[in-house]
């Protein structure tokens, strides 16, 4: 009798404490920031073409590609397969490293051809600078018009938005003016947002350099007024907050205020982006030591995860400032100059690859790109991160499930629950960011994707 009751209570405890998060909405794997003066409806497509040209010039095959990114010991690659690289069966038979390099290379190219940009931020702040009022007014109108063309083209960006200037006293009026012109003109060009509805959930207004929750509060009220005047459902327009000042994390009393920023948005805040360089600069850290993996950045990201991740807020890491741009221009370059260009581009790719991988390993599945050639390292890091660990993670999951079946008798199932949730999160993120398909996950794990996203760990061994 006691044994039966104990088992029932134990299962109830697991059901209440060990939950596998439900299937989440897609999260973009990156965001491209670009000056509002340069944005056009076909900008995403053009960025993809530039990125593909960069691969063609500096990594024309999967071996060169792997060498450039540095994610494999390239001595293990079968270079004889470069000329027959379309034969996937030969690639598979050549060993895991060769298959991995080949797969990452081809998936990166395919992504750049079909959907090079997942998220774009039309920038009126650091990527735009300070201009005359007439000039910024003009760009607010032209950029919103180009975004409207993009929406109606049938090739709308999956995620998009604009970054206004901060609500600091010296830029507050300019920020509001830009916001109003942009939204009003966008509404006119999309026939009162009729075409906008398809992307409204993924459109954000990004607020930078926040120093008080009241700034978010003000932005939320301004958006509400616009929605009422435009006959939009209240809450249509979303907010993205930037964490790049000490005050956006701690107030003067030492209280963590990240959740206060979200509450101030009255349900509009959907994402939070970390600005590493503004953040580190605020502590007096010199430029040579400002980088994404600085201890101060690590702490900030951990606090963001602690306070915001459980609220369902999408988190994004910051930017790599080393650009994959050749130092020698022109067509008639010497062999030495061509080699120097290649080394510079590869070095920048590798730095970005390392930073993206570092962000992924720390649970930040989105970060920034500033140059189209960075997209190459972006997707290389994304695909290698998931493909390199797919089989090992699937094997661990199968072992856990087998143990779980026995654990109902031995009573040690709870020790494995946290680990298996981490593995399930791996596959969920791989699917949601497009690195692995549901079919690939099912083949690897032996489970349907909806089974992996079950609300209960206990149901997995039963299935």
Secondary structure as UniProt FT lines:
FT   HELIX           2..17
FT   STRAND          30..35
FT   HELIX           36..38
FT   TURN            41..42
FT   HELIX           43..58
FT   HELIX           62..69
FT   HELIX           74..76
FT   HELIX           79..81
FT   TURN            83..86
FT   HELIX           88..93
FT   HELIX           96..114
FT   STRAND          119..123
FT   TURN            126..128
FT   HELIX           133..152
FT   TURN            153..154
FT   STRAND          159..163
FT   TURN            169..171
FT   HELIX           172..189
FT   TURN            190..194
FT   HELIX           195..198
FT   HELIX           200..202
FT   STRAND          203..207
FT   HELIX           213..229
FT   TURN            230..231
FT   TURN            234..235
FT   STRAND          238..243
FT   HELIX           246..248
FT   TURN            252..253
FT   HELIX           258..264
FT   TURN            265..267
FT   STRAND          269..274
FT   HELIX           276..281
FT   TURN            282..284
FT   HELIX           287..289
FT   TURN            292..293
FT   HELIX           295..308
FT   HELIX           309..311
FT   STRAND          314..316
FT   HELIX           335..361
FT   TURN            362..363
FT   STRAND          367..369
FT   TURN            372..373
FT   HELIX           374..387
FT   TURN            388..389
FT   HELIX           390..410
FT   HELIX           414..432
FT   TURN            433..434
FT   HELIX           438..445
FT   HELIX           449..452
FT   HELIX           458..462
//
